[in-house]
């Protein structure tokens, strides 16, 4: 199973939604730490130490990937802005740096046993309730992490947790606090409200032609017909030239001699292992069994036979525990350290990792060396062949530029493409936002092609394994829409704006009168507005579904009283404006409280601990010297 730790997969980063490690992979931005950075590449400086742009980008990307998975097709750049993902990403890195520095100042460290126990007990790495190496391998590899990199990052997170625990360990809650907390959280509120709709004012909103024309004049850039381009292009696949190139022995030898570093082979070991499980309640028993197996091996019993019989790493056990060759960084830390310290033919003592107890036998070693030419010849031949095919293809495209430029008609262009065996097409009039044509689907092609004037030919453009040559046939530059086209939309927009202004003004008048009179019914009657009633809501359940209003970010909803019953602000949802007045409250059900008291206690304790942790981090930030390079975010 240990071979599953190898970092060979190059898949894209996937979202890890498992609760136990979400803080590690998404919000703490797991990745190699200790990255060196120069100030011109850094995004911030914390107490003189730099936070690199690479760290920031990795953390920001994990945030984006997480929310893209959450919102799916509804995710937009506006959501990223509203969630302040850039600022949050940088805050995470700054806070982590300050917290770990504080932990180091206190002399706190994470032991190997603490690290191993954590990995083994992370639910996301389990299958059917038991730690599973396949799952572990898949998640790390999908995030482009080796076990060594993951351990290093996880140590930092565990150190954060350890120091955080010291900050919050003495926090407690009393029965009175729990009861008061529940009463406040579960108290239900019902509000009367009136709706002032923008729609009611649209018909009365008058917009003159002069107003609409003036708006168009001031906002002309928003009412442009887009640039449209008709282009003819040819495309040549590099693979078309594979059969036209030859690679000689001399070519291979020359490449090998000129690129020695490319064929350097790192130190490697070939090893087998026996893996024994650890039962936390019977750890000594597992160690005793491991010692017995070591004695049998030293007495001459065959390692492979013992591995087949006793190892719980079922995939390697079938091969006598054989893991094959691996290099540094491929295996978890303690296993790697032990394996590379052994000589050929030696057997280790007991090596403990998060996966159990290992007995390792190194059956071969390879010192750093340069791969023999014969061994890498196929690889070099493939590289040279691809280079030559690329050169042949690019030269063929370059040779086409002159006749392509001289051609007067699309028919002539098609003939040129056919004579050279290139595929070709005419785009028809397209805009930069069209995505059906390969010309607009690729950013590099699009950005270049849309600068062409009629008759101009692009430079050779490469997209993946394809070369393009593009000639502009027709170009219609952006132009301002005339009033005949833009006017109706502008008039509709301005009427809606005026209607919203009128509705808001009326809502504010109703609100001010309601606050003054401390009631809503008579005011609504005078204004011919219908009084309706919200469903009950609370701090625990703050959403008024009918109104699409959440009180979670509007604490004033829970501060109104009989003496001051009107919510002090007009609330806008879409095209509606609401004025709201407290109707009634219903105290929390204390009989229900007794059933869920422990849950309430946990929530209150978590809140107090979070408040304490936030205050602690704020204190660290207040004392720190933090410089943020905002222009690099």
N, C-alpha and C positions, 0 to 999 in steps of 0.2 A: 504493500500500500504506500510505502514512503515514496516510491517513484512518482506518485501522484502530486508530490509537492513541486515537481520540476516546473520551472517558469517558462514553458515552451509556447503556451497559448498566447496569441496576440489579438484576442478578441477585444471588442470595444467595451468600455466601462458599462456595466449593467447596474441597475438600481438595486440596492440591498435594503429591503423594507423590513427586515427582521428587527424587532424591537431591541433585542439584546445587543446588536452591534451597530444600530443606526447612528449612534453618537460617534462611533469610531470611524465608520466609512464615509459618512456624509458630512457631519457637522464639525468634527475635529480635523477632517481633511487628511486621512491617513496617507502616508507616502514617506519616502526616505527623508529623514531629518538631518539637521546639521549641514544643510546646504550652504555653501559659501556664496556670497553675493557682493557685488560692488555697488556703491551708492547710486550709480547711474542706472542700475537695474532694479533697485529696491523700491518697494511701495510704502515702506514705513521704517522708522528707526525707534527702537524701544530701549531706553537706558543705554544708548550707544550701540546696540546690536541691531543689525539689519534684518528685515523680513523681505525675502526675495520675491520678485514678480512671479517666479515659477511656483512658489508655494501658494501665493495668492490666487493665481489662475487655476491651479489644481483644486483648491478649496471652493472657489466660485463655480467651477464647472460641476463639481459634485452637487452643489446646491441646485444649480440649474437642472441637472439630470434628475435630481430627486423631485423637483416640482413639476418638471415635464411629465414624469411618470404619474404624478398625483393628478395633474389637471388634464393630461393627455392632449387631445386636439384643441382644448380650450386655452392651452398655455400660449401666452403672448409676451412680447418684450415689455408691454405695459404692466403685466403681472409682476415681472421681475423687478421693475422700477418701484411698483407699489409695495412690494415685499422688502425693498431695500437690500437685495441680495448682495450687491457689491459691498455695501457698508457692513452687513452682517458677516460676510466672509472675512473681511479685514479685522473686525472686532474679535472674531473667534481666534485668529492667529495672534493678535495682541494679547488677549486674555490668557491664552495658553502659555505664551512666553512668560508673562508675569507670574502666573500660578506656578509653573515649573521652576522658575527662579526662586520663588518663595519656598518651595519644597526643598530645593537644594540648600538654601540658606538654613533651613531647619535640620539639615542632615538626613532627610528622608530618602529611602531607596526602595526599589522593588526587587525582591529575591527571585531566583530562577523558579523556585517552587510556586511562588505567587503567580508568576507569569504563566507557567504551565497549567496550573489549576484553572486559571481564568479561561484560557483557550479551550480546555477540555470541557468546560461547563457552559460555553456560549451556545444557546439554543440553536442559533442559525447554522452551527456546524454539526448539528445532530441529525440523525435519521432514526426514526422509531425510538426516540428518547435516548439514543446512545451516540457518542461522538463518532462521526463518520468521516474518514479521510477523503473519500471521493467528493463529498460536499465541501469540505475544507479547501481542497485543491481547486474545485471549480470556482468558488467565491474569490479566493486570492488571485487565481490566474485571470479571472474575468476583470479584476481591478488592477491587473498588471503589477502584482506584488509577489515577491518571493517571500518564503517564510521568514528569512532573516530581516527583510524590510518591515514586514508586518510586526514581528516581535519588537523591533526597535520603536515603532510608533505606538504599539500597545503599551509598552512600558511607560511612555509619557502619559498616556491616558490613565493608567492605573495609579501613577504617581499623583495625578490630579485628583483622582477619587480618594486616595489615601489622605491627602492634605485636607480635602473638602470634608472628609469624615471628622477630622480633628476640629474643624470649625463648627460643625453642627452637632457633634456627639452629645453635648450637654443640653440641647434644646428639648424641652418637654412641653406637654399641654395638660392642663387640669380639666377635671370634669366640667367645671363651670365654663371654662373657655370653649370646650367642645359643644356644650349645650347652646351657648351664645352664638357660636359660629353657625350651628345648624339653623337656629331661629332666623338669623339674618339671611343665610343662603337660601332657605326653603320658603321664606315668606313670599306669598303670591300677591301680585298687583294686577288690578284690572283698571284700564283707562277708558274714558269716553274720548271720542275724537270727532273732528269734522274734517272733511276733505275739500280743499280748494284746488280744483283741477285746472291745469293750463288749457285743456280743451274747451272749457267754458268761456275763455276769453279770446279764442282764435278769431272768431267771426267779427269781433269788435276791434281787432288789431288792424289798423289801417297802415299800409305801406305804399308810398308814392313811387312813381317811376323814377323820380330824381333820387330818392333815397336808395333804391335798388341799384341805379347806375353808379351812384357815388360809392356804394359798397363794392361793386365790381371793380371800380377804378382803384380803390384802396387795397383790394385783395386779388388783383389780377393774376398773381402767381399761383393762386389756388384754382384758377379757372383756365388752365391751359390745355389745349389739345396736345397729347404727348407726341414726342418724336417718333416717327414711323420710318422704317427702312425696309427696302426690298433688296435682298442680297443673293448673289449666286456663289455657291461654295463647292469646292472639291475636298474630298477627304481621302487620306491614304493611311491604311492600317500598317503599322510597323511589321506586323506578322506577315504581310504580303511579300516581304523581302527575305524571309527566313531561308527560303530555298535558293536564294541568289548569292548567298555569302559562303565563303569557305574559310575554315580556321586551320592553319597549319601547325605542325609541331613547333616550328620556330616562333610562331605567335604566342603559343602557350608558354614556352620557356622564357620568352622576353617578359611576358606579364608576370610570371612567377618571380623572376629576378628583380623586377621593378617594384613589387608590392609585398615585400617580406612580412611586414606587420600583419597583413591580411590573413596570413596563414600560420600565425603564432597559435600554439595550442596551450591552454593553461594547465596547471597542475590538476590531475584527476586521480581518483581512486576507483577501483572496482571492488565492491563489498557485498556481503550477504549479512542478513541479520535474523535474529529470533526476537519476536516481539511478544511480551507477556503483558496481560492486562493488569491494571491496578485497581483493586477494590479499596476505597478509602478506609473501610472498616477492617481490612485485613492486609495492610501494606507490608507488614513484616513477613507474612506468609508468602506473598509474591516474591519478595527479595530472597527468601530462603530457597524457593524453587529455582530462581535465577542462579543462585550460588551453586546449587546442585548440578544444574546444566553446565556451568562453567567447569566444574570438577570433572564431569564426564567428558567434556571436550578435551581438557588437558590430559585426561587418562587415555585419550586416543579414539574416542567415539567420533563417528563422522558427523561433522557440523550440519551437512545438508539433511541427513536423516533426522537429526534432532529438530531441525527447523520445520520439516514436513510434519512432524508429530506434534510439536508444542507451540509453534508460532501462530498467533491470531491474525497475523497479516496474511490472509488467505491467498491473495494474488501472488505474493512472492514465495510463500511457503510451498506452493506447487513446484517451484523451481529450486527448492532447497534453500529458500531465503534470499536468493540472488536478486540484487537490486541493479546490477549492471554498473556502468560507469557514471560518475557524477562529479561535478566540480563545485568549488566554493560558492555558496549562495543558493545552491539547489535544495539543501536540506535544512531542517531546523537547527538552531545554534548548537545545543549540547551534542546532538548526533554528529553534526559536521565536525565539531572540534575533536571529538573522540576518533572519528574515522580518519581524519587527516594526520592525527598524531601517531597512528599505528604504522608499523612497518609491514611489508608484504609478508603474508602468512600469519601475522599476529592476530590474537583475539582479545577484545576489550574486556574490561570488567563490566559491572552493571552501569548502564547509561540511562538516566531517567529523563523523559521528555513528557510533554502533555499527553502523549499517546500511549504511554506505558513504560515498561522496562525493556531495554534493548541489550542484546549481546551481539557485538559486531565482529565480523571477521573480514579483514582486508585480504583479498586474494590476488590483487595486482595493483600497481601504482605507476603513474606516468608523470615524470617531471615536466616542467614547462619546456616546450620544444617547438620547432617549426615543422609543420606537416610535410611529409615527402611529396615531391612533385607528382609522382605516380598516383598517390592517394587523392590529390585535389585536381588532377587533370580534367575530369569531367566537369567539375564546378567551374574551372577557368575557361574551358571550352564554351560552356553555356554563356558566361559573362561576355566573352569576346564576340560570340555570335550575336548576342543581343546588341552589343555596341555597334557592330558592323551593320546589322539590319537597320538600326536607328540612323546610322550615317547614310546608308544607301537611300532610305526613305526621305530623310531631310534634304539630301542632294537632289532627289527627284522632284521634290516640291519646289526647291530653289530654282531649278531649271525651268519650272513651269511659270514662274513669275513674269518673265518677259512676254511670252505669247499671251498669257492671261491678261496682261495690261494692254496689249495691242488689240485684243479682240473687241469688236464693236457691238456685237449682238449676243444675246443669250444662246442662240443656236451655235455660234462660233465657240462659245465657252464650253458648251456641252460636247462639241466635237473634240476640243483639246483634252477634256477629261477622259473621254472614251479612248482616244489614241494612246493615252498613258496608262489605261487600266484603272483609273480612279473612279470611284462613285461620286455622284454630284447631285445637287438639288438647288432649286430656287425657293427662297423662303416665302415670297409674297410679302405684302406690307405687314410688318410685325412691330410691336412696341417692346420696350425693355422689360416689361412685366410679363410678356408672353413666355410660356415655358414649354411649349410643344416642340419647338425647333431646337436642335442641338446647339445652335448658335446662341440662343438665349438661356439655355439650361445651364451652361457652364459660365461661371463668373468671369474667368479670364477672357474667354472668347467674346462674351457680351460687351465687356468694358472696352475692348479694342475695336470690335466691329462697329459699334455705334458712334465711333469718332470719324468713320470714313465718310468722305464726300462722294457724290456720284462719280463713277469711273475709277476711283482709287482702289488699290489692291492692298490687302493687309500683308504684314510680314507673315512667315510661316508660324502658325499657332499650334501648340501641342496641348492636347487634353487627354490625359491618361496615355494610352498606347496608340493614339491617332493624331496625325497632322492634318491641319485645315489650312486652306488658302481661300480667302474670301474677297469678292469684288462687289462693291456697292453699285447697284443698278439704279435705284431710285431712292431719294431721301426727302422726306417732308418734315421740315424742322418744326419744333414746338411753336404754336401760335395761340394768341389770346382768343378765347371764345367771344363771339359777338354777343350783344345783349339779347338778341332774339333767341339764342340757345341757352345762355346762362341765366337770363332774367327770371323765368318761371321758378327755377330752383332757389334763386336768391330771395325772391319775394316770399316764397314759402318759408324759408329759413328765418327771415326777418320777422314775419308774422308770428312764428313760433317763439322767437326771442322776446318780442313785445308781449305776447300772451303770458309767457313765463314771468316776466317782470311784473305784469299786472296782477297775476295770481299770487306771486310772492308778496307784493305790497299789500294785497287784501288779507293774506294770511297773517302778516305782521300786525295789521290793524286789529284783526280779530284776537290775536294773541295778547296784544297790549290791553285791550278792553277786558279780556278774560282774566288776566293777571290782576288788573285793577279791581274787578268785581268779584274775583275768586269763584267764578262760576262760568258755565259754557252754554247751558241750555237756552236761556233767553236771548243770548247773543246770536246763537245759531238760528233761532226762530226769526229774529229780526233780519238776518242776512239770507234767510231761506236756505239754510244749510242743514243737512241731515246729521243728527247725532248718532254715531254708531259706537259699538263697544268692542274693545280688543279682547282676545282670549287671555286668560290668566298667564302671567309669566313670572319668572323669579331670577335671582342671580344664578341659580343652578341651571335653569332652563330659560334663557333670556330672549328667545326668538318669538316674535309675533308673526306667525307665518302668513296670516291674511294680509298684513301690511308690508311684509318683507322688511321688517325692521328688527335689528338685534340691539338689545339694550346693554350688551356686554361692554361696549365702548362708550356708553352714555350713562355714567353713574348717577346723574341727576334724576333719572327715573326712579331710583330707590331712595331719594332724599325728599320727595314731596310729602307734604303733611296736610291735615285738614285745614290748617291755618294758611298754608301756601300750596294749594292742590294743583296748580297749573304747571305743566312742564315748561321751563322758561325759554325754550327755543322752538322755532318753526323747523319741522323736519321735512326734507324733500326726498322723495323716492320717485325716480323717473320724472314724469310730468305732473305728479301730485305733490301738494304741500299739505302737511297735517298740523293741526293744533290739538293738543292733548291735555286732558285734565284727569287727575286721579279720581276714580270712581269708588274703589274699595280695596281693602287689603284683607288677606286671610292669613292668619298666623300659622306657623308650621305645625304639622301634626306630630306632637311629641310621642304619641303611641308608636308611630312609624319610626321616630328617632331611636327608640329603644331597640328596634330590630336592626338598625343599620349603624348603631353607635360606633362600632369598631371601624367601619368604613369612613365615617365622618372624622373620626380621630386621625386616621391615616391621611386624609385629605388636608386637615388642618396642620398636622405635623409636617407634611410635605410643603405646605405653603410657608410655614414659619422657617423651615430649613432653606427653602429657595430664597426667601427674603434675606436670611442671614448670609447665604452664599453670595447673593447679589451685592449686599452691603460690603462684604469682604473684598470682592473683586473691584467694586467701586473705590474702596480704600486703596487698593494696590494701584489702580489707575490714577487716583488723585496724587499719589506720592511719586509716580513714575514720570520720567521725561519722555513724552511720546511725540514724535514728529511724523506726520502723514503727508505723503507726496500725492495729493489728490489728483493731479493731472495724469498720473499713471494708472489710475483705477479704471 
